[in-house]
Amino acid sequence: MLINAKKQDKKQMVFKEYRANVKGVGYWYVNGTAYINKGAKPFSTTGSLGRVDATTLENRQIRFAEFKKRFFQQEAAKRTEYWVPKTQNRKAYPAEQVAKMERLRTELYWAKRELGLTGDAALEQAFLIDFVYNSNRIEGSRLPRSEVLRLVQQRHPQRGNEVFNTQLAKNYLEEKFNFSTKRLIEAHKTLLEHEPAKHGLRTTDIVVGNQPISATDIKNQLDSLFSWYKTSLYRLYPPELAFAFYQKFEQIHPFMDGNGRMGRLLMNLILKKNKYHPIIIWNSNRLAHFNAFEKIFRKGNADFLRFMNGQYEKTYETYLRKVRGAADLEQRIKDLLSPSEA
């Protein structure tokens, strides 16, 4: 198993309770602060939890929960206000679409924090299993989900299988990747460690989405893609950046095999770098995925981006249900283990 519990990102969202005197009367307050984007002013607001001498702990907790609910709504609205002007494809990202995606992002982010480090690590493992299963299934793998689960959870994993190599490639990207062609080739070599004949940039022409794709100038195309990414980072709406990068990468199709898997790993790396949860392109939507990609060559990428937005929503809604269920179970366990009245 290649996942460990990580430190939570303290910059992302912080609540702080404190006591202050106003005209000689003590009050409880709470301040909430949320990160929006590098270089942007954090969103911050403060609310009262009541007078020190007239508020029970239970009432403070109720007011704190009400404050957090308002805060999440306000934070999602602030994020929407910030990012809408930074979208490029307005057909795919009207204000209401951005608002929906930011609401889901805020809800999932906070729900994950409620799990704590151990729960977050378990969630990451659960996501990895779903991601590997669906991503490889799209590419024709027949490995059942139960076997993916077994391979991910091995204490002493064996090298040389597609599940282990996907984990290795994911770790390589998160730890060493710098959006350069040299590092991309190394990451791909890790992903297809079990198929050495397919390593390196392709040298033959292929057809992608019914379009012929030449093998010439692949390195320059990748260099241009990485330059576009670095220029667009923190300036373009992050989901649009991640999904457009995935689209452009697939159109280059730099390798003979593994392009889809590598593209989806890179897409999720971009989302995580921008403080978004990664997504899954679900195998049940495999045909719609291919159809949306094929339309890019005829109609532009609006339909493709809309399809990707749907996969974002489906992923976030799926894991919100899982996280909320896990949080409820954890609370029930805590209640059972707490001291009982004599």
C-alpha positions as CSV (number, residue, x, y, z in Angstrom):
1,M,0.0,0.0,0.0
2,L,1.5,3.3,-1.1
3,I,-0.7,5.8,0.7
4,N,0.2,7.5,4.0
5,A,-1.8,10.0,6.1
6,K,-0.7,13.6,5.2
7,K,-0.7,16.8,7.0
8,Q,-3.8,18.9,6.3
9,D,-3.3,22.1,4.4
10,K,-3.6,24.8,7.1
11,K,-3.8,27.6,4.6
12,Q,-6.9,26.3,3.0
13,M,-9.6,26.9,5.6
14,V,-9.2,27.8,9.3
15,F,-11.7,28.5,12.1
16,K,-10.6,30.2,15.3
17,E,-12.7,30.7,18.4
18,Y,-11.7,33.4,20.8
19,R,-13.0,35.6,23.7
20,A,-13.2,39.4,23.6
21,N,-14.6,42.1,25.8
22,V,-17.0,44.7,24.4
23,K,-17.7,47.6,26.7
24,G,-16.8,45.4,29.7
25,V,-18.9,42.4,28.6
26,G,-17.3,39.2,27.5
27,Y,-18.3,37.6,24.2
28,W,-17.4,34.4,22.3
29,Y,-16.4,34.9,18.7
30,V,-15.4,32.7,15.8
31,N,-13.4,33.8,12.8
32,G,-13.3,31.8,9.5
33,T,-10.6,32.2,6.8
34,A,-10.5,30.5,3.4
35,Y,-7.8,30.4,0.7
36,I,-9.0,31.2,-2.8
37,N,-6.0,31.4,-5.1
38,K,-2.3,32.2,-5.0
39,G,-1.9,36.0,-4.8
40,A,-5.6,36.6,-4.0
41,K,-6.8,38.0,-0.7
42,P,-8.2,35.2,1.5
43,F,-11.8,35.4,2.4
44,S,-12.4,36.0,6.1
45,T,-15.4,36.8,8.3
46,T,-16.2,36.8,12.0
47,G,-19.4,36.0,13.9
48,S,-20.5,36.1,17.5
49,L,-21.3,33.0,19.5
50,G,-22.9,34.8,22.4
51,R,-22.1,36.4,25.7
52,V,-19.7,34.5,28.0
53,D,-21.9,34.8,31.0
54,A,-25.2,33.8,29.2
55,T,-24.2,31.2,26.6
56,T,-23.9,27.5,27.3
57,L,-21.4,25.3,25.6
58,E,-24.2,23.6,23.7
59,N,-25.5,26.9,22.4
60,R,-22.0,27.9,21.4
61,Q,-21.7,24.7,19.4
62,I,-25.1,25.3,17.7
63,R,-24.1,28.8,16.8
64,F,-20.7,27.6,15.6
65,A,-22.4,25.1,13.3
66,E,-24.7,27.8,12.0
67,F,-21.7,30.1,11.4
68,K,-19.9,27.4,9.5
69,K,-22.9,26.8,7.2
70,R,-23.1,30.5,6.4
71,F,-19.4,30.6,5.9
72,F,-19.3,27.8,3.4
73,Q,-22.0,29.5,1.4
74,Q,-20.2,32.8,1.5
75,E,-16.9,31.2,0.6
76,A,-18.3,29.4,-2.4
77,A,-19.9,32.7,-3.5
78,K,-16.6,34.5,-3.1
79,R,-14.8,31.8,-5.1
80,T,-17.4,32.0,-7.8
81,E,-17.1,35.8,-8.0
82,Y,-13.3,35.5,-8.2
83,W,-13.1,32.7,-10.9
84,V,-16.0,33.6,-13.3
85,P,-14.0,36.4,-15.0
86,K,-11.1,34.1,-15.3
87,T,-12.9,31.4,-17.4
88,Q,-12.2,31.4,-21.2
89,N,-14.9,29.1,-22.5
90,R,-18.0,30.9,-21.4
91,K,-20.3,28.3,-23.1
92,A,-18.9,25.6,-20.8
93,Y,-18.5,27.9,-17.8
94,P,-21.4,30.3,-17.3
95,A,-21.6,31.8,-13.8
96,E,-24.2,29.2,-12.7
97,Q,-21.9,26.3,-13.7
98,V,-18.9,27.8,-11.8
99,A,-21.2,28.4,-8.8
100,K,-22.3,24.7,-8.7
101,M,-18.7,23.5,-9.0
102,E,-17.5,25.8,-6.3
103,R,-20.3,24.8,-3.9
104,L,-19.4,21.1,-4.4
105,R,-15.7,21.9,-3.9
106,T,-16.3,23.8,-0.7
107,E,-18.6,21.1,0.7
108,L,-16.3,18.2,-0.1
109,Y,-13.2,20.0,1.2
110,W,-14.8,20.7,4.6
111,A,-16.4,17.2,4.8
112,K,-12.9,15.7,4.2
113,R,-11.4,17.8,7.0
114,E,-14.0,16.5,9.4
115,L,-12.6,13.0,8.8
116,G,-9.2,13.8,10.3
117,L,-5.9,12.4,9.0
118,T,-6.8,8.8,9.3
119,G,-10.1,9.2,7.5
120,D,-8.5,11.3,4.9
121,A,-5.9,8.6,4.2
122,A,-8.7,6.1,3.9
123,L,-10.6,8.3,1.5
124,E,-7.5,8.8,-0.6
125,Q,-7.1,5.0,-0.9
126,A,-10.8,4.5,-1.8
127,F,-10.4,7.2,-4.5
128,L,-7.3,5.5,-5.8
129,I,-9.1,2.2,-6.2
130,D,-12.0,3.8,-8.0
131,F,-9.7,5.9,-10.2
132,V,-7.4,3.0,-11.2
133,Y,-10.3,0.7,-11.9
134,N,-12.2,3.2,-14.1
135,S,-9.2,4.7,-15.8
136,N,-7.7,1.3,-16.8
137,R,-11.2,0.0,-17.7
138,I,-11.6,2.8,-20.2
139,E,-8.4,1.7,-21.9
140,G,-9.6,-2.0,-22.2
141,S,-8.4,-3.5,-18.9
142,R,-10.5,-6.5,-17.7
143,L,-9.1,-6.4,-14.2
144,P,-12.1,-6.6,-11.8
145,R,-12.5,-4.0,-9.1
146,S,-12.1,-6.6,-6.4
147,E,-8.6,-7.4,-7.8
148,V,-7.7,-3.7,-7.9
149,L,-8.7,-3.4,-4.3
150,R,-6.6,-6.4,-3.3
151,L,-3.5,-5.1,-5.2
152,V,-3.9,-1.6,-3.7
153,Q,-4.2,-2.9,-0.2
154,Q,-1.2,-5.3,-0.3
155,R,1.2,-4.8,2.5
156,H,4.1,-5.9,0.3
157,P,3.0,-5.1,-3.3
158,Q,4.6,-6.9,-6.2
159,R,6.0,-4.8,-9.0
160,G,5.1,-5.3,-12.6
161,N,1.3,-4.9,-12.7
162,E,-0.8,-2.1,-14.0
163,V,-2.3,-1.2,-10.6
164,F,1.1,-0.9,-8.8
165,N,2.6,1.0,-11.7
166,T,-0.3,3.5,-11.7
167,Q,0.4,4.2,-8.0
168,L,4.1,4.6,-8.8
169,A,3.4,7.0,-11.6
170,K,1.0,9.0,-9.5
171,N,3.6,9.3,-6.7
172,Y,6.3,10.3,-9.2
173,L,4.1,13.1,-10.6
174,E,3.2,14.4,-7.2
175,E,6.8,14.3,-5.9
176,K,9.1,15.1,-8.9
177,F,7.1,16.3,-11.9
178,N,7.9,19.8,-13.2
179,F,5.8,19.9,-16.4
180,S,8.8,19.2,-18.7
181,T,9.0,16.7,-21.5
182,K,12.0,14.9,-19.8
183,R,10.0,14.3,-16.6
184,L,6.9,13.3,-18.6
185,I,8.9,10.5,-20.4
186,E,10.2,9.3,-17.0
187,A,6.6,9.3,-15.5
188,H,5.4,7.3,-18.6
189,K,8.2,4.9,-18.2
190,T,7.0,4.3,-14.6
191,L,3.4,3.9,-15.7
192,L,4.3,1.3,-18.3
193,E,7.2,-0.3,-16.4
194,H,5.7,-3.7,-17.3
195,E,5.7,-2.9,-21.1
196,P,9.3,-1.6,-21.9
197,A,8.7,-1.9,-25.7
198,K,6.3,1.0,-25.4
199,H,8.6,3.5,-23.6
200,G,9.5,6.8,-25.1
201,L,7.8,9.2,-27.5
202,R,6.1,7.6,-30.4
203,T,7.8,7.6,-33.8
204,T,4.8,6.5,-36.0
205,D,1.8,8.4,-37.2
206,I,-1.6,7.5,-35.6
207,V,-5.3,8.4,-35.8
208,V,-7.0,10.1,-32.8
209,G,-10.7,11.0,-32.9
210,N,-10.8,10.1,-36.6
211,Q,-8.0,12.7,-37.2
212,P,-4.5,11.7,-38.4
213,I,-1.8,12.8,-35.9
214,S,1.8,13.0,-37.1
215,A,4.8,11.7,-35.2
216,T,6.9,14.7,-36.1
217,D,7.5,17.6,-33.7
218,I,6.0,15.9,-30.7
219,K,8.6,17.3,-28.3
220,N,8.0,20.8,-29.5
221,Q,4.2,20.3,-29.1
222,L,4.7,19.1,-25.5
223,D,7.0,22.0,-24.7
224,S,4.3,24.4,-26.0
225,L,1.7,22.6,-23.9
226,F,3.8,22.9,-20.8
227,S,4.5,26.5,-21.5
228,W,0.8,27.2,-21.9
229,Y,0.1,25.5,-18.6
230,K,2.7,27.5,-16.7
231,T,1.4,30.7,-18.2
232,S,-2.2,29.8,-17.4
233,L,-1.6,28.6,-13.9
234,Y,-3.4,30.8,-11.3
235,R,-4.9,32.8,-14.1
236,L,-7.4,30.4,-15.7
237,Y,-10.2,28.7,-13.7
238,P,-8.5,25.6,-12.3
239,P,-11.0,22.9,-13.5
240,E,-11.0,24.5,-17.0
241,L,-7.2,24.5,-16.9
242,A,-7.0,20.8,-15.9
243,F,-9.6,19.7,-18.4
244,A,-8.2,21.7,-21.3
245,F,-4.8,20.4,-20.5
246,Y,-6.1,16.8,-20.6
247,Q,-7.7,17.6,-24.0
248,K,-4.6,19.1,-25.5
249,F,-2.4,16.3,-24.2
250,E,-4.7,13.7,-25.7
251,Q,-4.6,15.5,-29.0
252,I,-0.8,15.4,-29.1
253,H,-1.0,11.7,-28.0
254,P,2.8,11.6,-27.4
255,F,3.1,7.8,-26.7
256,M,2.1,4.6,-28.4
257,D,0.2,3.5,-25.3
258,G,-0.8,4.9,-21.9
259,N,-1.8,8.4,-23.1
260,G,-5.3,8.3,-21.6
261,R,-4.0,7.0,-18.2
262,M,-1.1,9.5,-18.2
263,G,-3.4,12.4,-19.2
264,R,-5.9,11.7,-16.4
265,L,-3.1,11.5,-13.9
266,L,-1.8,14.9,-15.1
267,M,-5.3,16.3,-15.1
268,N,-5.7,15.3,-11.4
269,L,-2.3,16.6,-10.5
270,I,-3.3,20.0,-11.8
271,L,-6.6,19.9,-9.8
272,K,-4.7,18.9,-6.6
273,K,-2.1,21.6,-7.1
274,N,-5.0,24.1,-7.2
275,K,-6.6,22.7,-4.0
276,Y,-9.4,20.8,-5.8
277,H,-10.2,17.1,-5.2
278,P,-9.2,14.9,-8.2
279,I,-11.9,13.4,-10.4
280,I,-12.8,10.2,-12.1
281,I,-13.9,9.7,-15.7
282,W,-16.3,6.9,-15.0
283,N,-16.2,3.8,-17.2
284,S,-20.0,3.8,-17.4
285,N,-19.6,7.1,-19.3
286,R,-16.8,5.7,-21.5
287,L,-18.7,6.1,-24.8
288,A,-19.8,9.7,-24.0
289,H,-16.2,10.5,-23.2
290,F,-15.0,9.3,-26.6
291,N,-17.9,11.1,-28.4
292,A,-17.2,14.4,-26.5
293,F,-13.5,14.1,-27.5
294,E,-14.3,13.4,-31.1
295,K,-16.4,16.5,-31.3
296,I,-13.4,18.7,-30.5
297,F,-12.1,18.4,-34.0
298,R,-15.4,19.5,-35.5
299,K,-17.0,21.9,-33.0
300,G,-14.4,23.1,-30.6
301,N,-14.0,22.0,-27.0
302,A,-17.2,23.3,-25.3
303,D,-19.0,20.0,-25.4
304,F,-15.9,18.2,-24.1
305,L,-15.5,20.6,-21.2
306,R,-19.2,20.3,-20.4
307,F,-18.8,16.5,-20.3
308,M,-15.8,16.9,-18.0
309,N,-17.8,19.2,-15.7
310,G,-20.4,16.4,-15.5
311,Q,-17.6,14.0,-14.4
312,Y,-16.4,16.5,-11.8
313,E,-20.0,16.8,-10.4
314,K,-20.5,13.0,-10.4
315,T,-17.2,12.5,-8.6
316,Y,-17.7,15.1,-6.0
317,E,-21.3,14.1,-5.3
318,T,-20.2,10.4,-5.0
319,Y,-17.5,11.2,-2.5
320,L,-19.6,13.7,-0.6
321,R,-22.0,10.8,0.1
322,K,-19.1,8.5,1.1
323,V,-17.5,11.1,3.4
324,R,-20.7,12.1,5.1
325,G,-21.5,8.4,5.7
326,A,-18.0,7.8,7.1
327,A,-18.3,10.9,9.3
328,D,-21.6,9.6,10.8
329,L,-20.1,6.2,11.4
330,E,-17.0,7.7,13.1
331,Q,-19.2,9.7,15.4
332,R,-21.2,6.6,16.3
333,I,-18.0,4.8,17.2
334,K,-16.9,7.7,19.3
335,D,-20.2,7.7,21.1
336,L,-20.0,4.0,21.8
337,L,-16.4,4.3,23.2
338,S,-17.1,7.4,25.4
339,P,-17.4,7.0,29.1
340,S,-20.8,5.8,30.3
341,E,-22.9,6.9,33.3
342,A,-22.5,4.6,36.3
